[in-house]
């Protein structure tokens, strides 16, 4: 029952969120997935790490799919950046490359900070609810995930 209420709340939050908040949510989900992969690598659970990295890749792919490339040069630069993150996540997964994973996570965290500042600016002086405000490495675990649609 509690899961159902959470799912309904999350669905309503996604359906009513402005685009910048959706971007922030995708970045948070990608960061959580990368951190889960890192933790499971340390526990030597390759299956869970792989699953988490696939989820992170899906989040980044969803961000890429949402870019309006007709918007100009900045959109193309962002596409290049997210394409790089996708490749680093893939390399981390296929080669168990910790450096690639660290690089991807660093970029995702910087992007998260940028989008968090944008959300704060657009929403006024009040803070945007986020678990990563102080640069904390841990974001809350959730039971939902985003999927890429063709």
N, C-alpha and C positions, 0 to 999 in steps of 0.2 A: 504494500500500500504506500509506504513512504517513498519508494522508488518511483511509483506512478505519479505521485504529487511532484516530485523533483523533476521528472520528465516533462510534465505539463508546464511547470514553471519555466523550465529551460526553453521549451518550445515557444512559449509566449514571449520570453525575453528575446529570443532570436528573431521572431516575427515582427517585433516592435522596435528593435534596435536600429539606430541610424547606421549607415555604412561604416563610419569610422569605429564604432563600437564593435561591429562584426569583425572588422580587421583586427582589432585588439584581442577579441576572443579567439580568433584563429591563431594569432601569435602565441597567446597564452597556452593554447592546446598543444601547439608545436613544441614549445619550451618544456611543458610537462612531459611530453612523450620523449624528448631527448634526454631529460633528466632521469626518466624511468629506464631508458636504455643504458645510460651510464651506470645506474645503480645495479641493474641486472648483469651487466658485464662484470662488475666487481664481485657479484655472487656467482659468476661463471654460468649464468643461465642464458645460453645463446638463443633459445627459442623466444623467450620473453623480450630479449633485447631486439631481436629481429622484428618482432611484432610492433614494438614501440617505435622503431625507426620507420617502419612502413606507415604507421599512423602520422608521424612527424612529416614524412614525405607527402602524404595526402593533404595535410593542412597547408603546406607550402604550395602544393599544386593548386589547391583551391584559391589561394591568394593570387597566384599567377593567372589563373583562369578569370579572376575578377578584374584584372587590370584592363583599362580602356586604352589600348595602344594608340588610338586616334587622338588622345589627349596631349600628345607631344613628346618632347625629348625626355622629360622626367619619367614618364611612364615606361619608356624604353629602357632607361637606366635602372629603374626598379625591376623590370623584367629580367635584366641581366643579373642583378644582385640576387633575386630569388632563384634564378636558374643556377647560379653558382652554389647557393645554399642547397638546392636539390641535388646537385652533383656531389657535394661534400657529404650529404646524408647517405647517398647511394654508395659512395666510396667507403664510408664508415661501416655500412652494413655489409657490403660484399667482401671487404678486406679486413674487417675488424680494426679499422684505422682510428685510433683515439684522437690523433691530431685533427683529422677531418671532422670528427664529431665536435671537438672543442671549437674549431673555426665556425662551424654552422651555428652552434649555440651562442657564440659571441655576437654574431651578426643578428640572430633572432632577438637577443636581449637588447641590442642597440635599437633595432626596429621597434621593439615593444616600448622602450622608453620614448621614442619619437612619437608613436601613435598615442601613448598615454598623455603626453604633453598636448598633442592636438585635441584629444578628447576633452581635456581639462579646459583648454582655451575655448573650445566651442560650447562647452556646457557651463561656463561661468566659473566663479571662484571656488566652488565646492569640489572636493576630490572625486575622482572616478574610482569606483570600487575595483580594486585590484590587489592581488596578493603579492605583487612584485614591486611595490612602491619604493621600498628602501634598497632595491637592488638585491633582494634576497634571492638565493639560488632555488628556493623551494616554492612552487606554486601548488595550490590545493589540488588534490586528486578529484576527478569527477568520473561519472559513469558514462558520459556521452562522448561521442567522437563525430567528426565531420567526415563526410565521404565525398569523393570526387565524382562528379557526374559528367558524362561525356556529352 
